[in-house]
Amino acid sequence: MDIDGPIIMAVHAHPDTSGIWDGMAALIGDTARVERCSADGLAAALTGRGPVHLVAHGPAAAAVWQYLARPDAADHLASVTLSVPVRRRGLPGRRRRTTQTPDRVAVPVQLIVGTGKVDDDLAARVPRLWRRVVASGRPTPATHPQVYARSVRQLAEHLGGAPAARELLRAEVGRFRSAFGDTLVSVTGAGSGIGRETALAFAKEGAELIISDVDADGLAETARRLADAGAAAHSYIVDVADAAAVEAFADEVCTAHGVPDVVINNAGVGHAGFFLDTPAEEFDRVLDINFGGVVNGCRSFGRRLAERGTGGHIVNVASMASYTPVNVMNAYCTSKAAVFMFSDCLRAELDSAGIGLTTICPGVVGTNIVDTTRFSLPESRHPDPETLRARARRGFAIRRYGPEKVARAIVSAVTKNKAVRPVTPEAYLVYGIAHAAPQAMRSAARGGNIV
């Protein structure tokens, strides 16, 4: 089949065979022509050829690096992609008696690595250098074929004149970027409160945003504020309690913008009332949104992050209520406790894929969740819900702890890859008491009353 696209030459060396590139070649498909050769036959395979894109792994990388020392290398090579740990045998950055190392490499070079940093000497000798980190460990074409296919294709397309993909921009060595520059961040419940402030906080750090909510007006206001801040943002209306809707949302986002690098499952609702006064459908509603929404987001985006193969981060917003039993907040506390334990289990599962997971536990924070909180009240007393709502608003106003502080904590937790991050002094205090003296927490839960 005649393929109209760039030529990618995949190089192998003993003990590998050409079959090591089967997975990558299948994923590249008909977007490029993939040829294969052994390291011993590399010079012959390139003789008389116009520029091709080389990709090599392991022992074959040494032969490719040696070829780069030839004065005519740029005549035959459009780019080179190598997967080798930095400063090991046959690698860029280390001079060996048996390998002629060029003082300056004119060919664009892309490294696919598990860990390590590019030293200044290498960056100086390779002025067009990209470095992709695979957080799940040392990459090989057999374990991460999707990473190789995407890396080579993105570089070839960019060198052919296409705009650089976000991943490629993030991998470019020496390119200035903000803390979350060239990073796509998804925030649910972004129409107000913690979600809105979190979107604005990541935008301030250079991120591109995917914002979603069921509240169209609130979401439009968040989009307006992001636009005023000069941030790129894409808005979606989605009900996180609907698993099918979240899956469709994830598919649409990833097709149009790529897989988000940071996924923040924040959407939630408030509820107050004794369990025996709470109708079954209301209890289920709270769990479907607060817990089910987190599960749906993690399932749809977590799977895509794992399949992408280069790590990422998930933030699940729980609450101080997740470890603070309150007799008049049964549904809410239960939903947030479920988020906490679910996150602990999922964090362990995703660790091998290089995906971090942070559980955020805000304390008493003044947001508009009070305005939408539902009250399940005892029929015998018929108190006015608005009176209770006004009382709660006054309490939050006195506390004077806004959602922007939670947003800053989320940005910090992602940066530091924190597992659990209580927010507000009382959240930290109660977190310690809950672990040191759980019986005291259980006893304290008995005295609450909603009216």
N, C-alpha and C positions, 0 to 999 in steps of 0.2 A: 504494500500500500504506500502510495506517494504522500508523504506528510509535509505540508507547507508550514514549517515552523523551525525554531532553532534546533541545532544538532547538539545533543548531550552525549558525551562519551564517558561511560562508566568504566573505571579502571579497577582491576582486582589483582591481587598478588597472593602467593602461597601463604597460609593454608586455605585462603578463600578461593572460590571459583566464581565464574561469571554469574552463577545462580544467585549470588548474594544480592544482586540488583533486581531480581524478578519483581519483588513487591513494589519498589520504586517505579520501575518501568510500567507496571500495570496501572499505577495511580496517575502517572503522567499521561498515559493514553495517547490520543492522537493530537495533543497540543504541542508535541515536540517529537523529534526522531531520536530514539535512544539507541546508541551503538555501544558495543562493549569491546574491551581489549585487555590484555594482560599488561602488567607493568613492564615486563621485558620487551614487549612489542610496541610500547607507547611511541617511541620516536618514529618508528616505521609507519605506524598508523596515522601520524600527523603530517608526514612528509607530503608536501604538495597540497595540503588542505588549507582552506580558509579558516578563519577563527571558529573554534568550537568551544562549548562549555564543558569543562572536565569536572568530574566528581570522583573522589577516591576516598577509601577508608583504610585505616590501619597501615599495614606494611606498604600498600600501594601509594600511600601519601608521600613516602620518602622519594619514590621515583618521580612523582609529579613535582615535588619541590626541587629536585635536582634538574628537571627539565626547565623549570622557571629560570635557572641560571644561564640558559642559552641566550645569546644576544637576539635571536630571532623568535623568542618565545611568544612575544606579543603578536607576531604575524600569524600564529597558528592557534592561539588561545584567546577566547573572548572573556573567559572567567574561569576560576578554579574554586571548587568547593571541597574542603577537606574535613574529615571528622577524625580528629586526633587530639589527645590530651596535650595541653600546652607544655612545652619544655620537656618532652620525652624524645625517645629515639626517632630520628628522621623527621622531626617537627620543625616548623618555623620557630625561630627564637633560640635555637641551639646550634652552634657550629660544630661540625664533626669533620674529622680528617678525611673521611671517605665521601663527603657530600660537599659539592661546591655551592656555597650559599651566596646568593646575589646580594650586593649592597643595597640595591633598590629594585623593587619588583614593579614593573609597569602594568602587569595584568591584575585586574580586580580579584581579590581573594576573599572567600567566605569560610569561616570556621564553624563547625558544629561541635560543641563541647558539652561536657557534663558539668564541670566546675572549672575554677581557675580564672586568672585574669590575664589579659594581654599585656605583655611587658612593653615598656616604652621603646625598646630597641626594635621590636617587631613592628610596632605602629609606625615608627619612623621609616622603616625600610619598605613597608607596604602602605602607601598613601591611600589606597582605596581598599579598605578592610572592613568586613562585617563579621560579627561574632554572635552566634545564636547559642543560648544556653538551654540545654534540656534538663530541667530540674529533677526529672525522675531517675537520673543516673547516667552512666556512660552510654552514649547512643551508638547504635550500629545500624546498618541498612536492614538487618533482619528484625531488630526490635522496634525500630522507629521509621519504617519506610515512608510513612506519611510526612514526617518531618523533612526527610531528604527530598521527596518529590516537591513539596511546597517550597522549600528553600531554593532549590536549583531553578524551579520554574519562575519564582518571583524575581530572582536576580537576573535571569535571562530576559524576562519580559521588561524589566526596568532598564537594563542596558540596551535593549532594543527600542527604547523610547517611551515605554509606558510609565505612568506615575508609580512611584515606589509604594508598595504595600505597607500597611502599618507595621507589620512584623519586621519587614526589611528596614524601615526607618529606625525602629527601636534597636536593631542589631548593628547599625552603622557606628563604627568606632570613631571617636573624636567629634561626633555631632552633638552640639549642645541641645539639651532637653531639660524641661522641668522635671520634678520628681515623678510625675505621672504623665509626662509627655509621651505621645505615640501610644497611649494606653486607652482601651475602650472599657468603660465602666457602666454597668447596668444597675439601676436603682428602681426597685418597686416601691409603691406608696410614695412617689415623688411629688405628689400634688400638694403637699403641705408638710409642716412639722419636721421631724427628723429626716425624712426622705428628701424633702426640698433642700434643707440645709446641707445634707450630705452630698447631693448633686452639685451644689454651689461650691462646697469645699474641695471636691475633686477637680472641678473646673478651674478653680484658683491654682491648682497644682499642675494644670496643663492637660487634663484628661478630656477625651471626647465622651459624651454621655448618651446613654440610652435611658430615657425616663418613661415610667409607666404608672398608671393609676386608673381607678374606675371613675374618678372625679375629673371630668373633661375640663371644667373651668379652672380648677386648681392646677391641673397639669399645664394648661395654657399659660397660667401666671408664672409657673416655674420655668417654662420654656422662654418666656419673655425676659425673665431675670437672667437666665443663662445667656441669652442673646446679647443683653446689655453688657454682660461681663466678657463678651467676645468669645464665648465657648461654642463649639459645635455640639448640637444636641438633636436627638431624634425622639419624637414622642409617640407613644402607643397607649391605646386604651385597652386594658386587660384586667380580667377578674382572676386574681391569683388562686381563688378557691376552685376554679374550673380547670382540671388537669388537662383536658383537651385544648382549652383556650391557651394555656401556658405553653403547651407543646407547639401549637401553631405560632405563637408569639416568638418562641425561641427559634423556630425554623425560619421565620421571616427575618428576624434580626440577624441571624448568622449568615443567611444568604445575601442580605443586602449590605451588611457592615462587617462581617467576620464574627468569630466567637469572642464575646467579651472577655477581657483579661481579668476583670474583677466583677463579681456578681454579688449584689447586695440585696438580700431578701428582707425587706423592711416592712412591707404592708401589713397592717394589723388593725384591730378594733378593740375598744374597751367594753367591759361589762362589769356590772356590780349587782350583787344579790345573793341570798342564800341558795344553796343547791336545791333545796326542797321547794323553793318558790320559783325556780327557773324552769320554764317549759323545755321539753326535750329538743324541740326544733331550735330554740335559742341557744341552748348549750352546744348543739351540733354546729350551729352557725359560727360561733366563736372558735371552735376547734377547726372547722373547715378553713377559715380565713387565717387565723394566727398560726396554726400548726400545718394545716394542709397546704397553705400558700407557700410555706418554707419548703415543705417536701416536694411540691410540684416544681418550684424553681430549681431546687438542687437536682432533681431527677433530669429535667430537660437541659439545663445548662451544665451541670456536673458531668453528664455523659459526654457532652460535646467537648468540654475542656479535657477530659481524659483521652478522648479520641484524637484531639489535636496533638497531644503528646509533648507539649512544652510547658506544662504547669499552669498556674493561675492562682486565684484566690477567691474564696467564697466567704461572705459575711452574713450570718444569720442573726437578726435582731431579736433577742429574747427580752428579758426584763429582770430586775431585782425580784420580781414576783415569782420567777422560776425557781428560786430557792427560799422564798418567804411565804409560808402558808398563811392565808388570810381567810377567815371563815365566810366573809361576805364577798369574796372574789374567787369563788371556786372555779368557775369556767375559765376565767382569765388566767389564774395561776396555773391551772392544769395545762392549758394550751402552751404557756411559756415554759413550764417545766418539761413538757414534751419536746419543745424546740431545743432546750438545753441538752437533754440526753441524746436526742437524735443527732445533734451536732457533734457530741463527743464520739459517738459510734462512727459517724460518717468521716470525721477527721482522721480516724485510724485507717479507714478504708482508702481514703484518697491520698494518704501520705506517700504510698508507693508510686503514685502518678505525679508527684511533685506539686500537688495542689494543696495550698494552705486553707485552713478554715478557722474563722474567728467567731466566737459567740459574744455578742455585745449585750450587756445587762445594765440598761439605764435604771436609775432610781427615780426619784420624783422630779419629773421634767415638765415644764410648762409647754404643752402643745395643744393643738385643737382636737386631740383625741377625746377631751372632755366633752366637746360639743357633739360628738357622734356616739358617745357611750350610751348604751342601753341599760336600763335598770329593771331588774326583775324584783318587784316589790310584793310584800305580803298583802293579800287581798283584804284582810281584816282591818288594815290600818290606812290604806289608800293615801300614802303621802304624795306630795307633789314632786314628780321627777325634776322639774325645773328648779325647785328649791334646793334639791340635792346637788344639781349641776352647778348652781350659783355658789354653793358652799365649797365645792371642789375647785372652782375657778379661783375663789379667794385664797384657798390654800396654796395653789400653784403660784399665784401672784406674789404671795408673801415669800415663797421659796426662791423665786427669781433665778431659776436655773433653766436657761433656754436650750432649744434643740441644737443651736450652733455649736455648743460645747460637746454634745454627743457626736456631732459630725466630725469635729476635730479629733475626737478620740477614735473614731472609726478609721480615719485616714492614718493616724499614728499606728493603730493596731495592725492594719494591712502592711504598712511599711516595715514593722518589726515582726510580723508574722506571729502575733500573740494568739494563743489558743482561746483564752477567756479574758474579757475586758469589762469589769464592772465600771460604771460611770456614775459619778456623784459620790460624795463622801459616805452617805448612808448605804449606798450599794456596796462599797468596799467593806464597810463595817459589818453589815449583815451577812455578807459573803463569808467573812471570817467566823462570825458567830454560828452560822449554819453548819460549818464544818467542825468547829470546836465544841459547840454545845447545842446539838440539834434538838434536845428535849426542851431547852429554853425557848426555842422557836415554836415548837408545837404548843407549849403552854401559852405563849403570848398570842397565838392565833385564836384562842377561844373567846377573847373578850370583845371582839368587834361587833358592831351593829350598824346597819345601814341607815337607820332612822333614829 
